[in-house]
Amino acid sequence: MKRLVLIVTILIAISCFSDDKLLHMNVSSFLESIFSSFSDKSEIITFSIGIAKEVYDLLSKNGVCDFYDILADIYGIMLYKMYKFKDYKFSIVIALEF
């Protein structure tokens, strides 16, 4: 039952995302998987990369600085953590935030 709730929640949340938000979520999950193999502070590293990208977008005028991109980065980090630790308890709260 928990897996069904998780799957439905993720599908609802992802259906609201644009392609850019899905890209942010996927890249954050991928970076988290890499950094978590050698650092205890992998979330901070991954989140900092997401923030740096948004600051770059703001200063360079090549992209659009968007607060929701940062939320998608956080969601990607948490999705990897849920996968790694098999902890589905907070998934509904995170999905409803979006």
PADRENVEX-887039 format. One record per residue: residue number from 1; residue in three letters; x, y, z of N, C-alpha, C, O in turn. Coordinates in Angstrom, 2 decimals, padded with zeros to 5 digits. Layout:
N
<NUM; "ALA"; <X; Y; Z>; <X; Y; Z>; <X; Y; Z>; <X; Y; Z>>
...
***
This chain:
98
<1; "MET"; <000.82; -001.20; 000.00>; <000.00; 000.00; 000.00>; <000.86; 001.26; 000.00>; <000.55; 002.24; -000.68>>
<2; "LYS"; <001.96; 001.23; 000.78>; <002.84; 002.40; 000.84>; <003.44; 002.70; -000.53>; <003.57; 003.86; -000.92>>
<3; "ARG"; <003.82; 001.65; -001.24>; <004.39; 001.86; -002.57>; <003.37; 002.44; -003.53>; <003.70; 003.30; -004.35>>
<4; "LEU"; <002.15; 002.00; -003.45>; <001.09; 002.53; -004.30>; <000.88; 004.01; -004.04>; <000.76; 004.81; -004.97>>
<5; "VAL"; <000.83; 004.38; -002.77>; <000.66; 005.79; -002.39>; <001.85; 006.60; -002.90>; <001.67; 007.71; -003.41>>
<6; "LEU"; <003.05; 006.07; -002.76>; <004.24; 006.77; -003.22>; <004.19; 006.97; -004.73>; <004.46; 008.07; -005.22>>
<7; "ILE"; <003.86; 005.94; -005.47>; <003.82; 006.02; -006.92>; <002.77; 007.04; -007.38>; <003.05; 007.86; -008.25>>
<8; "VAL"; <001.60; 006.99; -006.81>; <000.54; 007.94; -007.18>; <000.96; 009.36; -006.85>; <000.75; 010.28; -007.65>>
<9; "THR"; <001.54; 009.55; -005.69>; <001.98; 010.89; -005.27>; <003.04; 011.43; -006.20>; <002.98; 012.60; -006.60>>
<10; "ILE"; <004.01; 010.61; -006.54>; <005.08; 011.05; -007.44>; <004.52; 011.36; -008.83>; <004.91; 012.35; -009.45>>
<11; "LEU"; <003.62; 010.54; -009.31>; <003.04; 010.79; -010.64>; <002.24; 012.10; -010.67>; <002.29; 012.83; -011.66>>
<12; "ILE"; <001.52; 012.38; -009.61>; <000.77; 013.64; -009.55>; <001.73; 014.82; -009.53>; <001.53; 015.80; -010.24>>
<13; "ALA"; <002.78; 014.72; -008.72>; <003.74; 015.82; -008.62>; <004.48; 016.02; -009.93>; <004.66; 017.15; -010.38>>
<14; "ILE"; <004.91; 014.93; -010.56>; <005.69; 015.03; -011.80>; <004.82; 015.56; -012.94>; <005.32; 016.25; -013.82>>
<15; "SER"; <003.54; 015.23; -012.94>; <002.67; 015.71; -014.03>; <002.54; 017.23; -014.01>; <002.20; 017.84; -015.03>>
<16; "CYS"; <002.79; 017.85; -012.87>; <002.72; 019.31; -012.77>; <004.02; 019.98; -013.18>; <004.05; 021.20; -013.36>>
<17; "PHE"; <005.09; 019.22; -013.34>; <006.39; 019.78; -013.67>; <006.52; 020.04; -015.16>; <005.99; 019.30; -015.99>>
<18; "SER"; <007.24; 021.10; -015.48>; <007.62; 021.32; -016.88>; <008.85; 020.47; -017.18>; <009.41; 019.84; -016.28>>
<19; "ASP"; <009.27; 020.45; -018.43>; <010.45; 019.69; -018.80>; <011.69; 020.18; -018.06>; <012.55; 019.39; -017.68>>
<20; "ASP"; <011.78; 021.50; -017.87>; <012.92; 022.07; -017.15>; <012.97; 021.59; -015.71>; <014.04; 021.29; -015.19>>
<21; "LYS"; <011.82; 021.53; -015.06>; <011.78; 021.08; -013.66>; <012.14; 019.60; -013.56>; <012.82; 019.19; -012.62>>
<22; "LEU"; <011.69; 018.81; -014.53>; <012.06; 017.39; -014.54>; <013.56; 017.22; -014.74>; <014.18; 016.34; -014.15>>
<23; "LEU"; <014.14; 018.07; -015.58>; <015.58; 018.03; -015.79>; <016.32; 018.37; -014.50>; <017.30; 017.70; -014.15>>
<24; "HIS"; <015.87; 019.39; -013.80>; <016.49; 019.75; -012.52>; <016.38; 018.59; -011.53>; <017.34; 018.27; -010.83>>
<25; "MET"; <015.21; 017.98; -011.47>; <015.00; 016.87; -010.55>; <015.91; 015.69; -010.89>; <016.51; 015.10; -009.99>>
<26; "ASN"; <016.02; 015.35; -012.15>; <016.85; 014.22; -012.57>; <018.33; 014.48; -012.35>; <019.05; 013.61; -011.87>>
<27; "VAL"; <018.78; 015.68; -012.69>; <020.20; 016.00; -012.49>; <020.53; 016.00; -011.01>; <021.59; 015.51; -010.61>>
<28; "SER"; <019.65; 016.54; -010.18>; <019.91; 016.55; -008.74>; <019.97; 015.13; -008.17>; <020.83; 014.83; -007.34>>
<29; "SER"; <019.07; 014.27; -008.62>; <019.12; 012.87; -008.16>; <020.41; 012.19; -008.60>; <021.02; 011.45; -007.84>>
<30; "PHE"; <020.82; 012.45; -009.83>; <022.05; 011.87; -010.35>; <023.27; 012.38; -009.57>; <024.12; 011.59; -009.16>>
<31; "LEU"; <023.35; 013.69; -009.37>; <024.47; 014.26; -008.61>; <024.49; 013.73; -007.17>; <025.55; 013.44; -006.62>>
<32; "GLU"; <023.32; 013.62; -006.58>; <023.23; 013.10; -005.21>; <023.74; 011.66; -005.16>; <024.43; 011.29; -004.20>>
<33; "SER"; <023.43; 010.87; -006.16>; <023.90; 009.48; -006.17>; <025.43; 009.43; -006.28>; <026.07; 008.56; -005.68>>
<34; "ILE"; <026.01; 010.35; -007.02>; <027.47; 010.37; -007.15>; <028.12; 010.86; -005.87>; <029.02; 010.20; -005.33>>
<35; "PHE"; <027.67; 012.02; -005.37>; <028.32; 012.61; -004.20>; <028.09; 011.82; -002.92>; <028.92; 011.86; -002.02>>
<36; "SER"; <026.98; 011.11; -002.82>; <026.71; 010.35; -001.60>; <027.65; 009.16; -001.43>; <027.76; 008.60; -000.34>>
<37; "SER"; <028.31; 008.77; -002.51>; <029.23; 007.63; -002.41>; <030.54; 008.00; -001.73>; <031.27; 007.11; -001.26>>
<38; "PHE"; <030.86; 009.29; -001.65>; <032.12; 009.65; -001.01>; <032.02; 010.83; -000.05>; <033.05; 011.30; 000.44>>
<39; "SER"; <030.82; 011.32; 000.24>; <030.70; 012.46; 001.15>; <029.47; 012.31; 002.03>; <028.41; 011.85; 001.59>>
<40; "ASP"; <029.63; 012.70; 003.29>; <028.49; 012.72; 004.20>; <027.62; 013.96; 004.00>; <026.49; 014.01; 004.47>>
<41; "LYS"; <028.14; 014.94; 003.33>; <027.44; 016.21; 003.09>; <026.98; 016.32; 001.64>; <026.99; 017.41; 001.07>>
<42; "SER"; <026.58; 015.21; 001.06>; <026.23; 015.19; -000.36>; <025.04; 016.09; -000.67>; <024.98; 016.70; -001.74>>
<43; "GLU"; <024.07; 016.19; 000.27>; <022.91; 017.03; 000.02>; <023.32; 018.49; -000.12>; <022.81; 019.20; -000.99>>
<44; "ILE"; <024.25; 018.92; 000.73>; <024.70; 020.31; 000.70>; <025.45; 020.59; -000.60>; <025.27; 021.65; -001.20>>
<45; "ILE"; <026.28; 019.65; -001.03>; <027.03; 019.83; -002.28>; <026.07; 019.92; -003.46>; <026.18; 020.83; -004.29>>
<46; "THR"; <025.13; 019.00; -003.54>; <024.17; 018.98; -004.65>; <023.29; 020.23; -004.64>; <023.06; 020.83; -005.69>>
<47; "PHE"; <022.82; 020.61; -003.47>; <021.98; 021.81; -003.35>; <022.77; 023.06; -003.74>; <022.24; 023.95; -004.40>>
<48; "SER"; <024.03; 023.12; -003.34>; <024.89; 024.26; -003.68>; <025.09; 024.38; -005.19>; <025.13; 025.48; -005.73>>
<49; "ILE"; <025.22; 023.25; -005.86>; <025.35; 023.27; -007.32>; <024.07; 023.82; -007.95>; <024.13; 024.60; -008.90>>
<50; "GLY"; <022.92; 023.43; -007.43>; <021.65; 023.95; -007.94>; <021.52; 025.45; -007.72>; <021.06; 026.18; -008.60>>
<51; "ILE"; <021.92; 025.91; -006.54>; <021.89; 027.35; -006.24>; <022.85; 028.10; -007.16>; <022.52; 029.16; -007.70>>
<52; "ALA"; <024.04; 027.54; -007.34>; <025.04; 028.19; -008.21>; <024.52; 028.31; -009.64>; <024.77; 029.32; -010.31>>
<53; "LYS"; <023.81; 027.30; -010.10>; <023.25; 027.35; -011.46>; <022.21; 028.47; -011.57>; <022.18; 029.18; -012.57>>
<54; "GLU"; <021.38; 028.63; -010.55>; <020.38; 029.69; -010.58>; <021.01; 031.07; -010.48>; <020.54; 032.02; -011.11>>
<55; "VAL"; <022.07; 031.21; -009.69>; <022.79; 032.48; -009.61>; <023.43; 032.79; -010.96>; <023.41; 033.94; -011.41>>
<56; "TYR"; <023.98; 031.78; -011.60>; <024.55; 031.96; -012.94>; <023.48; 032.43; -013.92>; <023.71; 033.35; -014.72>>
<57; "ASP"; <022.30; 031.80; -013.86>; <021.20; 032.22; -014.74>; <020.81; 033.68; -014.49>; <020.53; 034.42; -015.43>>
<58; "LEU"; <020.80; 034.08; -013.24>; <020.43; 035.44; -012.87>; <021.45; 036.46; -013.38>; <021.08; 037.50; -013.92>>
<59; "LEU"; <022.72; 036.15; -013.21>; <023.77; 037.10; -013.56>; <024.12; 037.11; -015.04>; <024.52; 038.15; -015.58>>
<60; "SER"; <024.00; 035.99; -015.72>; <024.45; 035.90; -017.10>; <023.39; 036.29; -018.12>; <023.71; 036.58; -019.27>>
<61; "LYS"; <022.15; 036.29; -017.72>; <021.03; 036.56; -018.64>; <020.88; 035.50; -019.73>; <020.14; 035.70; -020.69>>
<62; "ASN"; <021.59; 034.36; -019.59>; <021.44; 033.26; -020.55>; <020.26; 032.36; -020.22>; <019.77; 031.63; -021.08>>
<63; "GLY"; <019.83; 032.41; -019.00>; <018.73; 031.56; -018.57>; <017.77; 032.36; -017.72>; <017.90; 033.58; -017.60>>
<64; "VAL"; <016.82; 031.68; -017.14>; <015.83; 032.32; -016.28>; <016.02; 031.79; -014.87>; <015.97; 030.58; -014.64>>
<65; "CYS"; <016.24; 032.69; -013.93>; <016.37; 032.31; -012.53>; <014.96; 032.04; -011.99>; <014.10; 032.92; -012.04>>
<66; "ASP"; <014.75; 030.84; -011.49>; <013.41; 030.45; -011.06>; <013.49; 029.74; -009.71>; <014.25; 028.79; -009.54>>
<67; "PHE"; <012.72; 030.22; -008.76>; <012.68; 029.61; -007.43>; <012.20; 028.16; -007.50>; <012.66; 027.32; -006.73>>
<68; "TYR"; <011.31; 027.87; -008.42>; <010.78; 026.51; -008.53>; <011.82; 025.52; -009.05>; <011.70; 024.31; -008.84>>
<69; "ASP"; <012.84; 026.02; -009.74>; <013.96; 025.14; -010.11>; <014.67; 024.63; -008.87>; <015.08; 023.47; -008.81>>
<70; "ILE"; <014.82; 025.50; -007.89>; <015.47; 025.11; -006.64>; <014.61; 024.07; -005.90>; <015.14; 023.12; -005.34>>
<71; "LEU"; <013.30; 024.26; -005.91>; <012.41; 023.27; -005.30>; <012.50; 021.93; -006.02>; <012.46; 020.87; -005.38>>
<72; "ALA"; <012.63; 021.96; -007.34>; <012.78; 020.72; -008.10>; <014.11; 020.04; -007.76>; <014.18; 018.82; -007.72>>
<73; "ASP"; <015.15; 020.84; -007.53>; <016.44; 020.27; -007.09>; <016.29; 019.57; -005.75>; <016.80; 018.47; -005.55>>
<74; "ILE"; <015.59; 020.21; -004.83>; <015.37; 019.60; -003.50>; <014.56; 018.31; -003.64>; <014.85; 017.32; -002.98>>
<75; "TYR"; <013.56; 018.35; -004.49>; <012.73; 017.16; -004.71>; <013.57; 016.01; -005.28>; <013.39; 014.86; -004.89>>
<76; "GLY"; <014.48; 016.32; -006.19>; <015.36; 015.31; -006.76>; <016.28; 014.69; -005.72>; <016.49; 013.48; -005.71>>
<77; "ILE"; <016.82; 015.53; -004.84>; <017.68; 015.03; -003.76>; <016.88; 014.10; -002.86>; <017.35; 013.03; -002.49>>
<78; "MET"; <015.67; 014.50; -002.51>; <014.85; 013.69; -001.60>; <014.38; 012.40; -002.27>; <014.26; 011.37; -001.60>>
<79; "LEU"; <014.12; 012.44; -003.56>; <013.75; 011.20; -004.25>; <014.88; 010.18; -004.19>; <014.64; 008.99; -003.98>>
<80; "TYR"; <016.12; 010.64; -004.38>; <017.24; 009.72; -004.28>; <017.36; 009.18; -002.86>; <017.59; 007.99; -002.67>>
<81; "LYS"; <017.21; 010.04; -001.87>; <017.30; 009.59; -000.48>; <016.22; 008.57; -000.16>; <016.47; 007.59; 000.55>>
<82; "MET"; <015.00; 008.78; -000.68>; <013.94; 007.80; -000.46>; <014.29; 006.47; -001.11>; <014.04; 005.41; -000.54>>
<83; "TYR"; <014.86; 006.53; -002.30>; <015.26; 005.31; -002.99>; <016.36; 004.58; -002.22>; <016.31; 003.37; -002.05>>
<84; "LYS"; <017.35; 005.34; -001.77>; <018.49; 004.73; -001.11>; <018.12; 004.12; 000.24>; <018.55; 003.01; 000.57>>
<85; "PHE"; <017.33; 004.84; 001.02>; <017.03; 004.39; 002.37>; <015.67; 003.72; 002.49>; <015.28; 003.28; 003.58>>
<86; "LYS"; <014.94; 003.63; 001.38>; <013.62; 002.99; 001.35>; <012.68; 003.60; 002.39>; <011.92; 002.88; 003.05>>
<87; "ASP"; <012.74; 004.92; 002.52>; <011.91; 005.62; 003.49>; <010.84; 006.39; 002.74>; <011.12; 007.41; 002.11>>
<88; "TYR"; <009.61; 005.92; 002.81>; <008.52; 006.52; 002.06>; <007.64; 007.43; 002.92>; <006.66; 007.98; 002.43>>
<89; "LYS"; <007.98; 007.60; 004.19>; <007.09; 008.30; 005.11>; <006.90; 009.77; 004.77>; <005.79; 010.29; 004.93>>
<90; "PHE"; <007.92; 010.45; 004.32>; <007.80; 011.88; 004.07>; <007.50; 012.22; 002.63>; <007.46; 013.40; 002.27>>
<91; "SER"; <007.29; 011.23; 001.78>; <007.09; 011.51; 000.35>; <005.81; 012.27; 000.08>; <005.78; 013.13; -000.80>>
<92; "ILE"; <004.75; 011.98; 000.80>; <003.48; 012.65; 000.57>; <003.58; 014.13; 000.94>; <003.06; 014.98; 000.22>>
<93; "VAL"; <004.24; 014.44; 002.02>; <004.39; 015.82; 002.43>; <005.19; 016.60; 001.40>; <004.81; 017.72; 001.06>>
<94; "ILE"; <006.28; 016.02; 000.90>; <007.10; 016.70; -000.09>; <006.32; 016.93; -001.37>; <006.38; 018.03; -001.93>>
<95; "ALA"; <005.60; 015.95; -001.84>; <004.85; 016.09; -003.08>; <003.74; 017.12; -002.96>; <003.47; 017.85; -003.91>>
<96; "LEU"; <003.10; 017.21; -001.81>; <002.04; 018.18; -001.63>; <002.55; 019.60; -001.54>; <001.79; 020.54; -001.74>>
<97; "GLU"; <003.83; 019.77; -001.23>; <004.42; 021.11; -001.19>; <004.39; 021.75; -002.57>; <004.26; 022.97; -002.68>>
<98; "PHE"; <004.51; 020.95; -003.61>; <004.53; 021.48; -004.96>; <003.12; 021.74; -005.42>; <002.90; 022.19; -006.54>>
***
